[in-house]
């Protein structure tokens, strides 16, 4: 590679006094750029990039071209070229902009170690001119940028073992990331250098661009959740789930319960169920969850938190605790879900496992904390817009599937005649014995239907209680407004008399100090209760379908002719 053959300028001595140049915050020998390993244009650009500075505090989200002092870098490049008497050749450079969001569970020490190893590997591969990265903002968003000699150098630098290890751990360290791989710096002469952000080749892993549409739960995770919820019944059981998002499918590969809460050491007015329902957002359990995820990373398994799970009884789970827990998770990472296991329904032989997430409209309304009548009318938010149910698929591993297919079927009799040929096996395969069930002929009312109807009536009563509270607020508001209007009419009459007597008028806005309007109660409880009523109604509809068909089947014997 070429060197600067002209007399060294004072500017170059100031910016690059030796052969090796510091191109990042890492200043060990293996992280320094050997200027003799690149061409003259690349040497000048690398030296000019030592002037690169961030101009904005919101660099994590600001436009790339407005984030750095490119004008100062180009001016420095122009001065270096002029002082070196070098004839500049048309040159292009390759820029990578990496935008990310880091969840609170990320261990920064591990992330820094991977980044440092990948940087040393990129320097050794050649053509790596500059690396800059900032600090995450309050929401965990950050920006890092690399400037390479060419696209080929960038591709070669990303094929080493350290880069592959860092890329494999990206799903564990980042909640989302976006890589703009083709912003370029074109330069025919130092005076005509253009920084152009084309972003034609973009890999996006963002929360909003690719929301998951299906939840895939491993069979072992289902067994863990069922066992925990059944053992804790009737107390609510909660726990954390981990996994990863894969092309629109949220794969849940592991789960662990939150620690049991000692009720005796808690306040007397809080029972075990209320404490367990609030466990996912408790500070102690958040620390426990982060510690568990750190241990999972050490054994090289999926360690990306994707939500939480809870138990329910007869579909009774839509309450303020459920909303606050899911908001706690979904606020930091949109790709999280709440798994609800209904212990009562599952005890009858049918697995009840459902997945829910909060809708974006409800997330925005809950963040503002305004659930008044006016705000709900403006946003057109109803109880149907609170939750989004996501389809759940139970997945078995290939090894388990092979094992299930290899389990031999039980014989019909104790003595099995040996087949004389393969044709005998094809004609008379081993068949499972028939097990008739007379439960389907039972005409009694399903006890779960009775319990669901009782819960439905309780929810309707709660709805009327909330409605009465709101009507009481309206009556109080009308009463106070009537008093205010009377006071304003009286004050206007007094001011008219004072004006006639050529006296200064009294202030007419004094009513704001004398009267206090009642505060409108939040409509959130009413919305959640309405959503719970809808949940019970669907369950009743499902129960009555089978019972109604039985009644029609035997109505000839029940009704007189």
PyMOL commands that set and color helices and strands:
alter all, ss='L'
color gray80, all
select helices_A, chain A and resi 10-15+29-31+35-37+40-51+64-66+70-84+108-125+151-157+161-168+170-173+190-192+219-232+263-265+272-277+279-281+283-298+320-332+343-346+360-368+373-379+383-385+398-406+422-427+439-441+447-500+511-514+524-553+555-558
alter helices_A, ss='H'
color red, helices_A
select strands_A, chain A and resi 20-22+32-34+91-102+128-133+141-148+174-187+193-197+202-205+214-218+238-246+249-257+304-312+337-342+353-358+387-395
alter strands_A, ss='S'
color yellow, strands_A
deselect
rebuild
show_as cartoon
